[in-house]
Amino acid sequence: MPVEITDTKVTLTHPNGASVTALLYGATVISWKSPSEGRDDAPPKERLFVSSKAALDGSKPVRGGIPVVFPFFGPATRPEHSKMGQHGFARSSQWHYVATVLDSDAGVSVQLGLKPTPEIDALYAFPWALTYTITLAAHQLTTDIAVKNTGGASFDFQALLHTYIAAHSASVSVSPLTGLTYIDKVAGGGERTESRELVDVRSFTDSVYKGAGGRYSVRWEGGGVDVRANGFGDVVVWNPNKEAGWKIGDMEDGGWDKFVCVEPGTASYWVTLGAGEEWKGQQVISAL
């Protein structure tokens, strides 16, 4: 199955018509098209949302797709991160193609890498290396991130995959989250217990679910996906709605009606990585 590599992006294609494209800038997946399970006779559908105002030229992080968040989630809260903007540097750095690691009837997979540069060293002093593996199957997209401590002392980090699922936000629901404690960032960061069986985003939503189960059903009128996560203890559900969406400069008008973010990550806690150790997180999205 073909792997097309240019100076700016990598594109994978599957015989059933499925495809995925990732920019080398930020290792951001900007498109995943897949037919529904059991509907290979139908044209592949775009499964991710990217704002029509998103910068795709490497000038700023992409508004949409699957941005990679590292070494922290949200705004900087620790002194060692004070020189960096929101969500750290991974989504705004130039990654490189490492290898094609799978090319078979089961799927096609490429690995991208990011290592310290003088520019990053000026922002972040710890020794590290990131690898990001993107795997396309007939009806699935798998993204694996690995963080390696290449130094002699431990450091703390957070990581998250900020996935924008293309969905009808007025009818979308995410489950099962019932009974989980979540941080309600819209209401000032207080903790609440989720009582809803189906979590919606009909109003401004920015919730960090702690100790989530790693399997999430995302459904909306006319479609759905399943999300499976490994290594990520939390999941974030986000949609700015018009209340906050109109303030986002690279969000298209009404874009908030077209997606829900379901983001596996370590958003409420820090991972401590010892000298020479490696941590891995995985997201698997299945098109229904």
C-alpha positions as CSV (number, residue, x, y, z in Angstrom):
1,M,0.0,0.0,0.0
2,P,1.4,3.4,-1.0
3,V,3.2,5.7,1.4
4,E,3.8,9.2,-0.2
5,I,6.3,11.4,1.5
6,T,7.0,15.0,0.7
7,D,9.0,17.8,2.4
8,T,5.8,18.8,4.3
9,K,3.6,15.8,4.8
10,V,3.1,12.0,4.8
11,T,0.1,10.4,3.2
12,L,-1.0,6.7,3.6
13,T,-3.6,5.0,1.5
14,H,-5.5,1.7,1.8
15,P,-6.9,-0.4,-1.0
16,N,-10.4,0.2,0.2
17,G,-10.0,3.9,-0.4
18,A,-9.2,4.9,3.2
19,S,-6.4,7.5,3.6
20,V,-4.6,9.5,6.3
21,T,-2.4,12.6,5.9
22,A,-0.1,14.1,8.5
23,L,1.9,17.2,8.3
24,L,5.6,17.0,9.4
25,Y,5.0,20.3,11.2
26,G,3.6,19.2,14.5
27,A,3.2,15.6,13.3
28,T,-0.5,16.7,13.1
29,V,-2.9,14.4,11.3
30,I,-5.0,16.7,9.2
31,S,-7.2,14.2,7.4
32,W,-8.5,10.7,7.9
33,K,-10.9,9.4,5.4
34,S,-12.5,6.0,5.9
35,P,-15.6,4.1,4.8
36,S,-17.8,2.8,7.5
37,E,-17.4,-0.8,8.8
38,G,-19.1,-3.1,6.3
39,R,-19.6,-0.3,3.7
40,D,-16.4,-0.5,1.6
41,D,-18.7,0.1,-1.5
42,A,-19.4,3.6,-0.2
43,P,-17.0,6.6,-0.7
44,P,-14.7,7.2,2.3
45,K,-15.9,9.9,4.7
46,E,-13.7,12.5,6.3
47,R,-13.6,11.6,10.0
48,L,-11.7,14.6,11.4
49,F,-12.5,18.3,11.5
50,V,-10.0,20.9,10.4
51,S,-11.1,24.6,10.4
52,S,-11.1,26.2,7.0
53,K,-9.1,29.0,8.7
54,A,-6.4,26.6,10.0
55,A,-2.9,27.4,9.1
56,L,-1.4,24.4,7.2
57,D,1.8,26.1,6.2
58,G,3.8,25.5,9.4
59,S,3.3,29.1,10.7
60,K,1.3,28.0,13.8
61,P,-0.4,24.9,15.3
62,V,-3.2,23.5,13.3
63,R,-6.8,24.1,14.4
64,G,-8.2,20.7,14.0
65,G,-7.1,17.1,13.1
66,I,-5.0,15.5,15.8
67,P,-2.5,17.9,17.4
68,V,0.2,16.2,19.6
69,V,0.4,17.8,23.1
70,F,3.8,17.6,24.9
71,P,5.3,18.3,27.5
72,F,2.3,19.8,29.2
73,F,-1.5,20.3,28.7
74,G,-3.1,23.7,28.7
75,P,-1.2,26.8,29.7
76,A,2.1,26.5,31.5
77,T,1.8,26.1,35.2
78,R,5.4,25.1,36.1
79,P,8.5,27.3,36.0
80,E,10.4,25.0,33.6
81,H,7.6,25.5,31.1
82,S,7.3,29.3,31.4
83,K,9.0,30.0,28.0
84,M,6.4,27.9,26.1
85,G,2.9,28.7,24.8
86,Q,-0.2,26.6,25.4
87,H,0.2,22.8,25.1
88,G,4.0,22.9,24.7
89,F,6.2,22.6,21.7
90,A,5.4,19.2,20.0
91,R,2.5,20.6,17.9
92,S,4.6,23.5,16.7
93,S,7.9,21.8,15.9
94,Q,9.2,20.2,12.7
95,W,9.2,16.4,12.9
96,H,11.0,14.1,10.5
97,Y,10.0,10.9,8.8
98,V,11.8,7.9,10.4
99,A,10.6,4.8,8.6
100,T,7.7,2.8,7.2
101,V,7.2,0.1,9.8
102,L,4.3,-1.8,8.3
103,D,3.1,-2.3,4.8
104,S,0.8,-5.3,4.4
105,D,-2.8,-6.3,3.8
106,A,-3.6,-5.5,7.4
107,G,-2.5,-1.9,7.1
108,V,0.3,0.6,6.6
109,S,2.2,2.4,9.3
110,V,4.9,5.1,9.4
111,Q,7.0,6.5,12.3
112,L,7.8,10.1,12.8
113,G,10.4,11.5,15.2
114,L,11.3,14.6,17.1
115,K,14.5,15.3,19.0
116,P,15.9,18.3,20.8
117,T,17.1,21.2,18.6
118,P,18.8,24.4,19.7
119,E,15.5,26.2,19.4
120,I,13.7,23.7,21.6
121,D,16.6,23.5,24.1
122,A,16.2,27.2,24.7
123,L,12.6,26.5,25.8
124,Y,13.0,23.1,27.5
125,A,16.1,21.8,29.2
126,F,15.4,18.1,29.7
127,P,16.9,15.3,27.5
128,W,14.1,13.5,25.6
129,A,13.1,11.9,22.3
130,L,9.6,11.5,20.8
131,T,8.4,9.0,18.3
132,Y,4.9,9.0,16.8
133,T,3.6,6.1,14.9
134,I,0.5,6.5,12.6
135,T,-1.2,3.3,11.4
136,L,-4.0,3.1,8.8
137,A,-6.2,0.1,8.5
138,A,-9.4,-0.5,6.5
139,H,-11.6,1.2,9.1
140,Q,-9.2,2.3,11.9
141,L,-6.7,4.9,12.6
142,T,-4.1,4.2,15.3
143,T,-1.8,6.8,16.7
144,D,1.0,5.9,19.2
145,I,3.2,8.3,21.0
146,A,6.4,7.3,22.8
147,V,8.4,9.5,25.1
148,K,12.0,8.5,25.8
149,N,14.2,9.9,28.6
150,T,17.6,10.0,27.1
151,G,19.3,11.6,30.1
152,G,20.5,10.6,33.5
153,A,17.8,12.3,35.7
154,S,14.1,11.9,35.8
155,F,11.6,14.5,34.6
156,D,7.8,15.0,34.6
157,F,5.6,15.5,31.6
158,Q,2.1,15.4,30.3
159,A,1.0,14.1,26.9
160,L,-2.3,14.2,25.0
161,L,-3.8,13.7,21.6
162,H,-6.2,16.6,20.9
163,T,-8.5,14.8,18.5
164,Y,-11.1,16.8,16.6
165,I,-13.8,14.2,15.6
166,A,-16.0,15.5,12.7
167,A,-19.5,15.2,14.2
168,H,-22.8,17.0,14.4
169,S,-22.2,18.7,17.8
170,A,-25.9,19.4,18.5
171,S,-26.6,15.6,18.6
172,V,-23.3,14.1,19.6
173,S,-22.9,12.1,22.8
174,V,-19.9,10.6,24.5
175,S,-20.1,7.6,26.9
176,P,-19.5,5.8,29.2
177,L,-18.4,8.5,31.6
178,T,-21.0,8.1,34.3
179,G,-19.7,8.2,37.8
180,L,-16.3,9.7,36.9
181,T,-14.8,12.7,38.6
182,Y,-14.1,15.5,36.2
183,I,-12.5,18.9,36.3
184,D,-15.0,21.4,34.9
185,K,-12.7,24.0,33.4
186,V,-15.7,26.1,32.2
187,A,-16.8,26.5,35.8
188,G,-13.4,27.5,37.1
189,G,-11.7,24.2,37.5
190,G,-13.8,22.7,40.3
191,E,-14.3,18.9,40.4
192,R,-17.7,17.3,39.8
193,T,-19.1,13.8,39.5
194,E,-20.6,13.0,36.1
195,S,-24.2,11.9,36.4
196,R,-25.1,11.8,32.7
197,E,-25.2,8.5,30.8
198,L,-24.6,10.4,27.6
199,V,-22.4,13.5,27.8
200,D,-23.3,16.2,25.3
201,V,-21.6,19.4,24.2
202,R,-24.7,21.5,23.5
203,S,-23.1,24.2,25.6
204,F,-19.5,25.3,26.1
205,T,-17.7,22.2,27.4
206,D,-14.2,21.7,28.7
207,S,-14.1,18.7,31.0
208,V,-11.2,16.6,32.1
209,Y,-12.4,13.1,33.1
210,K,-10.0,11.5,35.6
211,G,-9.3,7.8,35.7
212,A,-11.4,7.2,32.5
213,G,-11.8,3.7,31.3
214,G,-10.1,4.0,27.9
215,R,-13.0,3.0,25.8
216,Y,-15.4,5.7,24.5
217,S,-18.4,5.6,22.3
218,V,-19.0,8.8,20.3
219,R,-22.4,8.9,18.5
220,W,-24.3,11.5,16.7
221,E,-27.2,11.7,14.3
222,G,-26.1,9.8,11.2
223,G,-22.7,8.6,12.4
224,G,-20.3,7.6,15.1
225,V,-16.8,6.3,16.0
226,D,-15.4,4.2,18.8
227,V,-12.2,5.4,20.6
228,R,-9.9,3.1,22.5
229,A,-7.0,4.5,24.5
230,N,-4.0,2.8,26.2
231,G,-1.6,4.5,28.6
232,F,-3.7,7.6,28.9
233,G,-5.5,7.8,32.2
234,D,-7.7,10.7,31.4
235,V,-10.0,11.9,28.6
236,V,-10.9,15.5,27.8
237,V,-14.2,16.4,26.2
238,W,-14.1,19.8,24.6
239,N,-16.3,22.0,22.4
240,P,-16.2,25.8,22.7
241,N,-19.6,26.4,21.2
242,K,-20.4,29.9,20.0
243,E,-19.8,31.2,23.5
244,A,-16.1,30.8,23.3
245,G,-15.6,29.7,19.7
246,W,-16.1,33.1,18.1
247,K,-13.1,34.3,20.1
248,I,-10.7,31.8,18.5
249,G,-9.1,33.5,15.6
250,D,-8.5,30.4,13.4
251,M,-11.9,28.8,14.1
252,E,-14.2,29.1,11.1
253,D,-17.6,30.7,11.7
254,G,-19.9,28.0,13.0
255,G,-17.0,25.5,13.2
256,W,-18.0,24.5,16.7
257,D,-21.2,22.9,15.2
258,K,-19.0,20.4,13.2
259,F,-16.9,18.6,15.8
260,V,-16.4,17.2,19.2
261,C,-12.9,16.9,20.8
262,V,-12.4,13.6,22.6
263,E,-8.8,13.7,23.8
264,P,-7.0,10.8,25.5
265,G,-4.2,12.2,27.7
266,T,-2.5,12.6,31.0
267,A,-4.3,15.9,31.5
268,S,-4.9,15.9,35.3
269,Y,-1.6,14.3,36.4
270,W,2.1,14.2,35.6
271,V,4.1,11.2,34.4
272,T,7.5,10.8,36.0
273,L,10.0,9.3,33.6
274,G,13.2,7.9,35.0
275,A,16.6,8.0,33.4
276,G,16.6,5.8,30.3
277,E,12.9,5.0,30.6
278,E,10.2,5.1,27.9
279,W,6.5,5.8,28.2
280,K,3.9,5.0,25.6
281,G,0.3,6.2,24.9
282,Q,-2.0,4.9,22.2
283,Q,-5.3,6.0,20.6
284,V,-7.4,3.8,18.2
285,I,-10.3,5.3,16.4
286,S,-12.8,3.0,14.6
287,A,-15.1,4.3,11.9
288,L,-18.7,3.0,12.3
